[in-house]
């Protein structure tokens, strides 16, 4: 995603609490206030269901349910 650039573009690793905090700190400094925040991080891994690794399931589940809960 580093190929997306611009004055108001901010890259954050939403898989880490520090990335979430950095994003929330950046917005008021750049824009003065935060009107709305949409967290739209996703995760995908493709495999037949009987071969889907537990670690990948847990990684995707964490991304969807806990990454934004810093």
mmCIF file of the N, C-alpha and C atoms, coordinates in Angstrom:
data_MODEL
# 
_entry.id   MODEL 
# 
loop_
_atom_site.group_PDB 
_atom_site.id 
_atom_site.type_symbol 
_atom_site.label_atom_id 
_atom_site.label_alt_id 
_atom_site.label_comp_id 
_atom_site.label_asym_id 
_atom_site.label_entity_id 
_atom_site.label_seq_id 
_atom_site.pdbx_PDB_ins_code 
_atom_site.Cartn_x 
_atom_site.Cartn_y 
_atom_site.Cartn_z 
_atom_site.occupancy 
_atom_site.B_iso_or_equiv 
_atom_site.pdbx_formal_charge 
_atom_site.auth_seq_id 
_atom_site.auth_comp_id 
_atom_site.auth_asym_id 
_atom_site.auth_atom_id 
_atom_site.pdbx_PDB_model_num 
ATOM 1   N N  . UNK A 1 1  ? 0.816   -1.204  0.000  1.00 0.00 ? 1  UNK A N  1 
ATOM 2   C CA . UNK A 1 1  ? 0.000   0.000   0.000  1.00 0.00 ? 1  UNK A CA 1 
ATOM 3   C C  . UNK A 1 1  ? 0.857   1.264   0.000  1.00 0.00 ? 1  UNK A C  1 
ATOM 4   N N  . UNK A 1 2  ? 2.139   1.139   0.096  1.00 0.00 ? 2  UNK A N  1 
ATOM 5   C CA . UNK A 1 2  ? 2.994   2.319   0.104  1.00 0.00 ? 2  UNK A CA 1 
ATOM 6   C C  . UNK A 1 2  ? 2.953   3.074   -1.219 1.00 0.00 ? 2  UNK A C  1 
ATOM 7   N N  . UNK A 1 3  ? 2.358   2.487   -2.268 1.00 0.00 ? 3  UNK A N  1 
ATOM 8   C CA . UNK A 1 3  ? 2.272   3.179   -3.544 1.00 0.00 ? 3  UNK A CA 1 
ATOM 9   C C  . UNK A 1 3  ? 1.180   4.237   -3.542 1.00 0.00 ? 3  UNK A C  1 
ATOM 10  N N  . UNK A 1 4  ? 0.341   4.259   -2.523 1.00 0.00 ? 4  UNK A N  1 
ATOM 11  C CA . UNK A 1 4  ? -0.666  5.308   -2.381 1.00 0.00 ? 4  UNK A CA 1 
ATOM 12  C C  . UNK A 1 4  ? -0.037  6.421   -1.565 1.00 0.00 ? 4  UNK A C  1 
ATOM 13  N N  . UNK A 1 5  ? -0.018  7.614   -2.103 1.00 0.00 ? 5  UNK A N  1 
ATOM 14  C CA . UNK A 1 5  ? 0.659   8.713   -1.432 1.00 0.00 ? 5  UNK A CA 1 
ATOM 15  C C  . UNK A 1 5  ? -0.174  9.979   -1.547 1.00 0.00 ? 5  UNK A C  1 
ATOM 16  N N  . UNK A 1 6  ? 0.151   10.918  -0.738 1.00 0.00 ? 6  UNK A N  1 
ATOM 17  C CA . UNK A 1 6  ? -0.514  12.205  -0.786 1.00 0.00 ? 6  UNK A CA 1 
ATOM 18  C C  . UNK A 1 6  ? -0.428  12.884  0.564  1.00 0.00 ? 6  UNK A C  1 
ATOM 19  N N  . UNK A 1 7  ? -0.744  14.151  0.581  1.00 0.00 ? 7  UNK A N  1 
ATOM 20  C CA . UNK A 1 7  ? -0.635  14.937  1.804  1.00 0.00 ? 7  UNK A CA 1 
ATOM 21  C C  . UNK A 1 7  ? -1.513  14.396  2.931  1.00 0.00 ? 7  UNK A C  1 
ATOM 22  N N  . UNK A 1 8  ? -2.674  13.892  2.597  1.00 0.00 ? 8  UNK A N  1 
ATOM 23  C CA . UNK A 1 8  ? -3.602  13.410  3.619  1.00 0.00 ? 8  UNK A CA 1 
ATOM 24  C C  . UNK A 1 8  ? -3.644  11.886  3.744  1.00 0.00 ? 8  UNK A C  1 
ATOM 25  N N  . UNK A 1 9  ? -2.671  11.211  3.144  1.00 0.00 ? 9  UNK A N  1 
ATOM 26  C CA . UNK A 1 9  ? -2.601  9.758   3.245  1.00 0.00 ? 9  UNK A CA 1 
ATOM 27  C C  . UNK A 1 9  ? -1.722  9.395   4.430  1.00 0.00 ? 9  UNK A C  1 
ATOM 28  N N  . UNK A 1 10 ? -2.200  8.475   5.244  1.00 0.00 ? 10 UNK A N  1 
ATOM 29  C CA . UNK A 1 10 ? -1.437  8.012   6.396  1.00 0.00 ? 10 UNK A CA 1 
ATOM 30  C C  . UNK A 1 10 ? -1.466  6.489   6.404  1.00 0.00 ? 10 UNK A C  1 
ATOM 31  N N  . UNK A 1 11 ? -0.305  5.882   6.438  1.00 0.00 ? 11 UNK A N  1 
ATOM 32  C CA . UNK A 1 11 ? -0.203  4.423   6.463  1.00 0.00 ? 11 UNK A CA 1 
ATOM 33  C C  . UNK A 1 11 ? -0.038  3.969   7.897  1.00 0.00 ? 11 UNK A C  1 
ATOM 34  N N  . UNK A 1 12 ? -0.831  2.981   8.295  1.00 0.00 ? 12 UNK A N  1 
ATOM 35  C CA . UNK A 1 12 ? -0.745  2.444   9.649  1.00 0.00 ? 12 UNK A CA 1 
ATOM 36  C C  . UNK A 1 12 ? -0.918  0.939   9.613  1.00 0.00 ? 12 UNK A C  1 
ATOM 37  N N  . UNK A 1 13 ? -0.170  0.256   10.453 1.00 0.00 ? 13 UNK A N  1 
ATOM 38  C CA . UNK A 1 13 ? -0.315  -1.187  10.603 1.00 0.00 ? 13 UNK A CA 1 
ATOM 39  C C  . UNK A 1 13 ? -1.407  -1.435  11.635 1.00 0.00 ? 13 UNK A C  1 
ATOM 40  N N  . UNK A 1 14 ? -2.608  -1.747  11.163 1.00 0.00 ? 14 UNK A N  1 
ATOM 41  C CA . UNK A 1 14 ? -3.735  -1.938  12.070 1.00 0.00 ? 14 UNK A CA 1 
ATOM 42  C C  . UNK A 1 14 ? -3.686  -3.275  12.778 1.00 0.00 ? 14 UNK A C  1 
ATOM 43  N N  . UNK A 1 15 ? -2.700  -4.087  12.476 1.00 0.00 ? 15 UNK A N  1 
ATOM 44  C CA . UNK A 1 15 ? -2.518  -5.340  13.200 1.00 0.00 ? 15 UNK A CA 1 
ATOM 45  C C  . UNK A 1 15 ? -1.795  -5.107  14.518 1.00 0.00 ? 15 UNK A C  1 
ATOM 46  N N  . UNK A 1 16 ? -1.307  -3.893  14.726 1.00 0.00 ? 16 UNK A N  1 
ATOM 47  C CA . UNK A 1 16 ? -0.583  -3.566  15.959 1.00 0.00 ? 16 UNK A CA 1 
ATOM 48  C C  . UNK A 1 16 ? -1.271  -2.405  16.664 1.00 0.00 ? 16 UNK A C  1 
ATOM 49  N N  . UNK A 1 17 ? -1.341  -2.487  17.972 1.00 0.00 ? 17 UNK A N  1 
ATOM 50  C CA . UNK A 1 17 ? -1.952  -1.403  18.747 1.00 0.00 ? 17 UNK A CA 1 
ATOM 51  C C  . UNK A 1 17 ? -1.237  -0.081  18.481 1.00 0.00 ? 17 UNK A C  1 
ATOM 52  N N  . UNK A 1 18 ? 0.075   -0.127  18.314 1.00 0.00 ? 18 UNK A N  1 
ATOM 53  C CA . UNK A 1 18 ? 0.829   1.101   18.057 1.00 0.00 ? 18 UNK A CA 1 
ATOM 54  C C  . UNK A 1 18 ? 0.406   1.748   16.737 1.00 0.00 ? 18 UNK A C  1 
ATOM 55  N N  . UNK A 1 19 ? 0.063   0.945   15.737 1.00 0.00 ? 19 UNK A N  1 
ATOM 56  C CA . UNK A 1 19 ? -0.415  1.491   14.469 1.00 0.00 ? 19 UNK A CA 1 
ATOM 57  C C  . UNK A 1 19 ? -1.753  2.183   14.622 1.00 0.00 ? 19 UNK A C  1 
ATOM 58  N N  . UNK A 1 20 ? -2.635  1.605   15.403 1.00 0.00 ? 20 UNK A N  1 
ATOM 59  C CA . UNK A 1 20 ? -3.930  2.234   15.670 1.00 0.00 ? 20 UNK A CA 1 
ATOM 60  C C  . UNK A 1 20 ? -3.753  3.549   16.417 1.00 0.00 ? 20 UNK A C  1 
ATOM 61  N N  . UNK A 1 21 ? -2.916  3.544   17.416 1.00 0.00 ? 21 UNK A N  1 
ATOM 62  C CA . UNK A 1 21 ? -2.683  4.776   18.200 1.00 0.00 ? 21 UNK A CA 1 
ATOM 63  C C  . UNK A 1 21 ? -2.046  5.855   17.333 1.00 0.00 ? 21 UNK A C  1 
ATOM 64  N N  . UNK A 1 22 ? -1.110  5.456   16.489 1.00 0.00 ? 22 UNK A N  1 
ATOM 65  C CA . UNK A 1 22 ? -0.454  6.428   15.603 1.00 0.00 ? 22 UNK A CA 1 
ATOM 66  C C  . UNK A 1 22 ? -1.462  7.057   14.657 1.00 0.00 ? 22 UNK A C  1 
ATOM 67  N N  . UNK A 1 23 ? -2.370  6.256   14.137 1.00 0.00 ? 23 UNK A N  1 
ATOM 68  C CA . UNK A 1 23 ? -3.385  6.769   13.222 1.00 0.00 ? 23 UNK A CA 1 
ATOM 69  C C  . UNK A 1 23 ? -4.283  7.784   13.935 1.00 0.00 ? 23 UNK A C  1 
ATOM 70  N N  . UNK A 1 24 ? -4.742  7.439   15.135 1.00 0.00 ? 24 UNK A N  1 
ATOM 71  C CA . UNK A 1 24 ? -5.629  8.331   15.883 1.00 0.00 ? 24 UNK A CA 1 
ATOM 72  C C  . UNK A 1 24 ? -4.906  9.612   16.283 1.00 0.00 ? 24 UNK A C  1 
ATOM 73  N N  . UNK A 1 25 ? -3.622  9.533   16.569 1.00 0.00 ? 25 UNK A N  1 
ATOM 74  C CA . UNK A 1 25 ? -2.849  10.731  16.907 1.00 0.00 ? 25 UNK A CA 1 
ATOM 75  C C  . UNK A 1 25 ? -2.593  11.603  15.684 1.00 0.00 ? 25 UNK A C  1 
ATOM 76  N N  . UNK A 1 26 ? -2.426  10.973  14.538 1.00 0.00 ? 26 UNK A N  1 
ATOM 77  C CA . UNK A 1 26 ? -2.102  11.701  13.313 1.00 0.00 ? 26 UNK A CA 1 
ATOM 78  C C  . UNK A 1 26 ? -3.258  12.577  12.820 1.00 0.00 ? 26 UNK A C  1 
ATOM 79  N N  . UNK A 1 27 ? -4.464  12.077  12.933 1.00 0.00 ? 27 UNK A N  1 
ATOM 80  C CA . UNK A 1 27 ? -5.612  12.771  12.333 1.00 0.00 ? 27 UNK A CA 1 
ATOM 81  C C  . UNK A 1 27 ? -5.811  14.180  12.890 1.00 0.00 ? 27 UNK A C  1 
ATOM 82  N N  . UNK A 1 28 ? -5.893  14.382  14.201 1.00 0.00 ? 28 UNK A N  1 
ATOM 83  C CA . UNK A 1 28 ? -6.073  15.758  14.690 1.00 0.00 ? 28 UNK A CA 1 
ATOM 84  C C  . UNK A 1 28 ? -4.915  16.673  14.294 1.00 0.00 ? 28 UNK A C  1 
ATOM 85  N N  . UNK A 1 29 ? -3.701  16.135  14.266 1.00 0.00 ? 29 UNK A N  1 
ATOM 86  C CA . UNK A 1 29 ? -2.550  16.951  13.876 1.00 0.00 ? 29 UNK A CA 1 
ATOM 87  C C  . UNK A 1 29 ? -2.637  17.362  12.403 1.00 0.00 ? 29 UNK A C  1 
ATOM 88  N N  . UNK A 1 30 ? -3.135  16.478  11.563 1.00 0.00 ? 30 UNK A N  1 
ATOM 89  C CA . UNK A 1 30 ? -3.197  16.755  10.131 1.00 0.00 ? 30 UNK A CA 1 
ATOM 90  C C  . UNK A 1 30 ? -4.463  17.506  9.726  1.00 0.00 ? 30 UNK A C  1 
ATOM 91  N N  . UNK A 1 31 ? -5.586  17.198  10.373 1.00 0.00 ? 31 UNK A N  1 
ATOM 92  C CA . UNK A 1 31 ? -6.869  17.744  9.917  1.00 0.00 ? 31 UNK A CA 1 
ATOM 93  C C  . UNK A 1 31 ? -7.576  18.605  10.959 1.00 0.00 ? 31 UNK A C  1 
ATOM 94  N N  . UNK A 1 32 ? -7.098  18.597  12.190 1.00 0.00 ? 32 UNK A N  1 
ATOM 95  C CA . UNK A 1 32 ? -7.720  19.424  13.219 1.00 0.00 ? 32 UNK A CA 1 
ATOM 96  C C  . UNK A 1 32 ? -8.777  18.709  14.036 1.00 0.00 ? 32 UNK A C  1 
ATOM 97  N N  . UNK A 1 33 ? -9.454  17.721  13.442 1.00 0.00 ? 33 UNK A N  1 
ATOM 98  C CA . UNK A 1 33 ? -10.481 16.972  14.169 1.00 0.00 ? 33 UNK A CA 1 
ATOM 99  C C  . UNK A 1 33 ? -10.802 15.689  13.401 1.00 0.00 ? 33 UNK A C  1 
ATOM 100 N N  . UNK A 1 34 ? -11.520 14.827  14.064 1.00 0.00 ? 34 UNK A N  1 
ATOM 101 C CA . UNK A 1 34 ? -11.922 13.563  13.463 1.00 0.00 ? 34 UNK A CA 1 
ATOM 102 C C  . UNK A 1 34 ? -13.441 13.524  13.424 1.00 0.00 ? 34 UNK A C  1 
ATOM 103 N N  . UNK A 1 35 ? -14.009 13.509  12.230 1.00 0.00 ? 35 UNK A N  1 
ATOM 104 C CA . UNK A 1 35 ? -15.461 13.441  12.075 1.00 0.00 ? 35 UNK A CA 1 
ATOM 105 C C  . UNK A 1 35 ? -15.971 12.006  12.111 1.00 0.00 ? 35 UNK A C  1 
ATOM 106 N N  . UNK A 1 36 ? -15.261 11.123  11.443 1.00 0.00 ? 36 UNK A N  1 
ATOM 107 C CA . UNK A 1 36 ? -15.703 9.732   11.351 1.00 0.00 ? 36 UNK A CA 1 
ATOM 108 C C  . UNK A 1 36 ? -14.488 8.857   11.094 1.00 0.00 ? 36 UNK A C  1 
ATOM 109 N N  . UNK A 1 37 ? -14.521 7.671   11.642 1.00 0.00 ? 37 UNK A N  1 
ATOM 110 C CA . UNK A 1 37 ? -13.451 6.712   11.433 1.00 0.00 ? 37 UNK A CA 1 
ATOM 111 C C  . UNK A 1 37 ? -14.058 5.397   10.976 1.00 0.00 ? 37 UNK A C  1 
ATOM 112 N N  . UNK A 1 38 ? -13.604 4.907   9.852  1.00 0.00 ? 38 UNK A N  1 
ATOM 113 C CA . UNK A 1 38 ? -14.069 3.621   9.336  1.00 0.00 ? 38 UNK A CA 1 
ATOM 114 C C  . UNK A 1 38 ? -12.866 2.699   9.275  1.00 0.00 ? 38 UNK A C  1 
ATOM 115 N N  . UNK A 1 39 ? -12.890 1.665   10.078 1.00 0.00 ? 39 UNK A N  1 
ATOM 116 C CA . UNK A 1 39 ? -11.821 0.676   10.057 1.00 0.00 ? 39 UNK A CA 1 
ATOM 117 C C  . UNK A 1 39 ? -12.242 -0.432  9.103  1.00 0.00 ? 39 UNK A C  1 
ATOM 118 N N  . UNK A 1 40 ? -11.500 -0.563  8.045  1.00 0.00 ? 40 UNK A N  1 
ATOM 119 C CA . UNK A 1 40 ? -11.876 -1.505  7.007  1.00 0.00 ? 40 UNK A CA 1 
ATOM 120 C C  . UNK A 1 40 ? -10.697 -2.421  6.678  1.00 0.00 ? 40 UNK A C  1 
ATOM 121 N N  . UNK A 1 41 ? -10.025 -2.884  7.709  1.00 0.00 ? 41 UNK A N  1 
ATOM 122 C CA . UNK A 1 41 ? -8.909  -3.808  7.484  1.00 0.00 ? 41 UNK A CA 1 
ATOM 123 C C  . UNK A 1 41 ? -9.478  -5.184  7.185  1.00 0.00 ? 41 UNK A C  1 
ATOM 124 N N  . UNK A 1 42 ? -8.833  -5.882  6.334  1.00 0.00 ? 42 UNK A N  1 
ATOM 125 C CA . UNK A 1 42 ? -9.303  -7.208  5.989  1.00 0.00 ? 42 UNK A CA 1 
ATOM 126 C C  . UNK A 1 42 ? -8.167  -8.212  6.001  1.00 0.00 ? 42 UNK A C  1 
ATOM 127 N N  . UNK A 1 43 ? -8.541  -9.436  5.885  1.00 0.00 ? 43 UNK A N  1 
ATOM 128 C CA . UNK A 1 43 ? -7.567  -10.514 5.897  1.00 0.00 ? 43 UNK A CA 1 
ATOM 129 C C  . UNK A 1 43 ? -8.124  -11.645 5.066  1.00 0.00 ? 43 UNK A C  1 
ATOM 130 N N  . UNK A 1 44 ? -7.286  -12.272 4.297  1.00 0.00 ? 44 UNK A N  1 
ATOM 131 C CA . UNK A 1 44 ? -7.762  -13.428 3.567  1.00 0.00 ? 44 UNK A CA 1 
ATOM 132 C C  . UNK A 1 44 ? -6.634  -14.429 3.390  1.00 0.00 ? 44 UNK A C  1 
ATOM 133 N N  . UNK A 1 45 ? -7.016  -15.653 3.333  1.00 0.00 ? 45 UNK A N  1 
ATOM 134 C CA . UNK A 1 45 ? -6.102  -16.760 3.092  1.00 0.00 ? 45 UNK A CA 1 
ATOM 135 C C  . UNK A 1 45 ? -6.919  -17.808 2.357  1.00 0.00 ? 45 UNK A C  1 
ATOM 136 N N  . UNK A 1 46 ? -6.416  -18.310 1.278  1.00 0.00 ? 46 UNK A N  1 
ATOM 137 C CA . UNK A 1 46 ? -7.168  -19.270 0.481  1.00 0.00 ? 46 UNK A CA 1 
ATOM 138 C C  . UNK A 1 46 ? -6.591  -20.667 0.620  1.00 0.00 ? 46 UNK A C  1 
ATOM 139 N N  . UNK A 1 47 ? -7.460  -21.593 0.974  1.00 0.00 ? 47 UNK A N  1 
ATOM 140 C CA . UNK A 1 47 ? -7.094  -23.010 1.053  1.00 0.00 ? 47 UNK A CA 1 
ATOM 141 C C  . UNK A 1 47 ? -8.383  -23.816 1.137  1.00 0.00 ? 47 UNK A C  1 
ATOM 142 N N  . UNK A 1 48 ? -8.355  -25.045 0.702  1.00 0.00 ? 48 UNK A N  1 
ATOM 143 C CA . UNK A 1 48 ? -9.526  -25.893 0.923  1.00 0.00 ? 48 UNK A CA 1 
ATOM 144 C C  . UNK A 1 48 ? -9.814  -25.972 2.428  1.00 0.00 ? 48 UNK A C  1 
ATOM 145 N N  . UNK A 1 49 ? -11.058 -26.020 2.787  1.00 0.00 ? 49 UNK A N  1 
ATOM 146 C CA . UNK A 1 49 ? -11.443 -25.954 4.193  1.00 0.00 ? 49 UNK A CA 1 
ATOM 147 C C  . UNK A 1 49 ? -10.761 -27.026 5.038  1.00 0.00 ? 49 UNK A C  1 
ATOM 148 N N  . UNK A 1 50 ? -10.548 -28.196 4.477  1.00 0.00 ? 50 UNK A N  1 
ATOM 149 C CA . UNK A 1 50 ? -9.897  -29.259 5.254  1.00 0.00 ? 50 UNK A CA 1 
ATOM 150 C C  . UNK A 1 50 ? -8.385  -29.079 5.360  1.00 0.00 ? 50 UNK A C  1 
ATOM 151 N N  . UNK A 1 51 ? -7.850  -28.055 4.663  1.00 0.00 ? 51 UNK A N  1 
ATOM 152 C CA . UNK A 1 51 ? -6.413  -27.774 4.722  1.00 0.00 ? 51 UNK A CA 1 
ATOM 153 C C  . UNK A 1 51 ? -6.126  -26.376 5.284  1.00 0.00 ? 51 UNK A C  1 
ATOM 154 N N  . UNK A 1 52 ? -7.153  -25.702 5.749  1.00 0.00 ? 52 UNK A N  1 
ATOM 155 C CA . UNK A 1 52 ? -6.992  -24.335 6.241  1.00 0.00 ? 52 UNK A CA 1 
ATOM 156 C C  . UNK A 1 52 ? -6.244  -24.370 7.574  1.00 0.00 ? 52 UNK A C  1 
ATOM 157 N N  . UNK A 1 53 ? -5.068  -23.765 7.655  1.00 0.00 ? 53 UNK A N  1 
ATOM 158 C CA . UNK A 1 53 ? -4.267  -23.823 8.884  1.00 0.00 ? 53 UNK A CA 1 
ATOM 159 C C  . UNK A 1 53 ? -4.919  -23.065 10.039 1.00 0.00 ? 53 UNK A C  1 
ATOM 160 N N  . UNK A 1 54 ? -4.860  -23.628 11.220 1.00 0.00 ? 54 UNK A N  1 
ATOM 161 C CA . UNK A 1 54 ? -5.422  -22.971 12.404 1.00 0.00 ? 54 UNK A CA 1 
ATOM 162 C C  . UNK A 1 54 ? -4.799  -21.594 12.615 1.00 0.00 ? 54 UNK A C  1 
ATOM 163 N N  . UNK A 1 55 ? -3.494  -21.479 12.395 1.00 0.00 ? 55 UNK A N  1 
ATOM 164 C CA . UNK A 1 55 ? -2.815  -20.195 12.610 1.00 0.00 ? 55 UNK A CA 1 
ATOM 165 C C  . UNK A 1 55 ? -3.365  -19.111 11.688 1.00 0.00 ? 55 UNK A C  1 
ATOM 166 N N  . UNK A 1 56 ? -3.682  -19.464 10.445 1.00 0.00 ? 56 UNK A N  1 
ATOM 167 C CA . UNK A 1 56 ? -4.250  -18.476 9.521  1.00 0.00 ? 56 UNK A CA 1 
ATOM 168 C C  . UNK A 1 56 ? -5.665  -18.094 9.939  1.00 0.00 ? 56 UNK A C  1 
ATOM 169 N N  . UNK A 1 57 ? -6.432  -19.069 10.384 1.00 0.00 ? 57 UNK A N  1 
ATOM 170 C CA . UNK A 1 57 ? -7.783  -18.771 10.878 1.00 0.00 ? 57 UNK A CA 1 
ATOM 171 C C  . UNK A 1 57 ? -7.693  -17.785 12.045 1.00 0.00 ? 57 UNK A C  1 
ATOM 172 N N  . UNK A 1 58 ? -6.813  -18.033 12.987 1.00 0.00 ? 58 UNK A N  1 
ATOM 173 C CA . UNK A 1 58 ? -6.666  -17.165 14.158 1.00 0.00 ? 58 UNK A CA 1 
ATOM 174 C C  . UNK A 1 58 ? -6.174  -15.778 13.763 1.00 0.00 ? 58 UNK A C  1 
ATOM 175 N N  . UNK A 1 59 ? -5.263  -15.707 12.792 1.00 0.00 ? 59 UNK A N  1 
ATOM 176 C CA . UNK A 1 59 ? -4.767  -14.406 12.324 1.00 0.00 ? 59 UNK A CA 1 
ATOM 177 C C  . UNK A 1 59 ? -5.896  -13.596 11.697 1.00 0.00 ? 59 UNK A C  1 
ATOM 178 N N  . UNK A 1 60 ? -6.682  -14.220 10.838 1.00 0.00 ? 60 UNK A N  1 
ATOM 179 C CA . UNK A 1 60 ? -7.787  -13.512 10.185 1.00 0.00 ? 60 UNK A CA 1 
ATOM 180 C C  . UNK A 1 60 ? -8.873  -13.128 11.190 1.00 0.00 ? 60 UNK A C  1 
ATOM 181 N N  . UNK A 1 61 ? -9.167  -14.015 12.103 1.00 0.00 ? 61 UNK A N  1 
ATOM 182 C CA . UNK A 1 61 ? -10.168 -13.708 13.125 1.00 0.00 ? 61 UNK A CA 1 
ATOM 183 C C  . UNK A 1 61 ? -9.716  -12.527 13.981 1.00 0.00 ? 61 UNK A C  1 
ATOM 184 N N  . UNK A 1 62 ? -8.455  -12.505 14.365 1.00 0.00 ? 62 UNK A N  1 
ATOM 185 C CA . UNK A 1 62 ? -7.933  -11.400 15.167 1.00 0.00 ? 62 UNK A CA 1 
ATOM 186 C C  . UNK A 1 62 ? -8.001  -10.086 14.394 1.00 0.00 ? 62 UNK A C  1 
ATOM 187 N N  . UNK A 1 63 ? -7.687  -10.128 13.107 1.00 0.00 ? 63 UNK A N  1 
ATOM 188 C CA . UNK A 1 63 ? -7.716  -8.911  12.296 1.00 0.00 ? 63 UNK A CA 1 
ATOM 189 C C  . UNK A 1 63 ? -9.122  -8.338  12.257 1.00 0.00 ? 63 UNK A C  1 
ATOM 190 N N  . UNK A 1 64 ? -10.117 -9.194  12.153 1.00 0.00 ? 64 UNK A N  1 
ATOM 191 C CA . UNK A 1 64 ? -11.499 -8.730  12.030 1.00 0.00 ? 64 UNK A CA 1 
ATOM 192 C C  . UNK A 1 64 ? -12.109 -8.300  13.366 1.00 0.00 ? 64 UNK A C  1 
ATOM 193 N N  . UNK A 1 65 ? -11.706 -8.923  14.453 1.00 0.00 ? 65 UNK A N  1 
ATOM 194 C CA . UNK A 1 65 ? -12.411 -8.699  15.723 1.00 0.00 ? 65 UNK A CA 1 
ATOM 195 C C  . UNK A 1 65 ? -11.601 -7.962  16.778 1.00 0.00 ? 65 UNK A C  1 
ATOM 196 N N  . UNK A 1 66 ? -10.288 -8.031  16.742 1.00 0.00 ? 66 UNK A N  1 
ATOM 197 C CA . UNK A 1 66 ? -9.548  -7.418  17.846 1.00 0.00 ? 66 UNK A CA 1 
ATOM 198 C C  . UNK A 1 66 ? -8.518  -6.374  17.435 1.00 0.00 ? 66 UNK A C  1 
ATOM 199 N N  . UNK A 1 67 ? -8.078  -6.345  16.200 1.00 0.00 ? 67 UNK A N  1 
ATOM 200 C CA . UNK A 1 67 ? -7.017  -5.396  15.832 1.00 0.00 ? 67 UNK A CA 1 
ATOM 201 C C  . UNK A 1 67 ? -7.400  -3.949  16.079 1.00 0.00 ? 67 UNK A C  1 
ATOM 202 N N  . UNK A 1 68 ? -8.645  -3.621  15.903 1.00 0.00 ? 68 UNK A N  1 
ATOM 203 C CA . UNK A 1 68 ? -9.067  -2.236  16.080 1.00 0.00 ? 68 UNK A CA 1 
ATOM 204 C C  . UNK A 1 68 ? -9.373  -1.905  17.539 1.00 0.00 ? 68 UNK A C  1 
ATOM 205 N N  . UNK A 1 69 ? -9.336  -2.872  18.421 1.00 0.00 ? 69 UNK A N  1 
ATOM 206 C CA . UNK A 1 69 ? -9.711  -2.660  19.824 1.00 0.00 ? 69 UNK A CA 1 
ATOM 207 C C  . UNK A 1 69 ? -8.485  -2.405  20.680 1.00 0.00 ? 69 UNK A C  1 
ATOM 208 N N  . UNK A 1 70 ? -7.794  -1.367  20.405 1.00 0.00 ? 70 UNK A N  1 
ATOM 209 C CA . UNK A 1 70 ? -6.577  -1.063  21.151 1.00 0.00 ? 70 UNK A CA 1 
ATOM 210 C C  . UNK A 1 70 ? -6.913  -0.377  22.437 1.00 0.00 ? 70 UNK A C  1 
# 
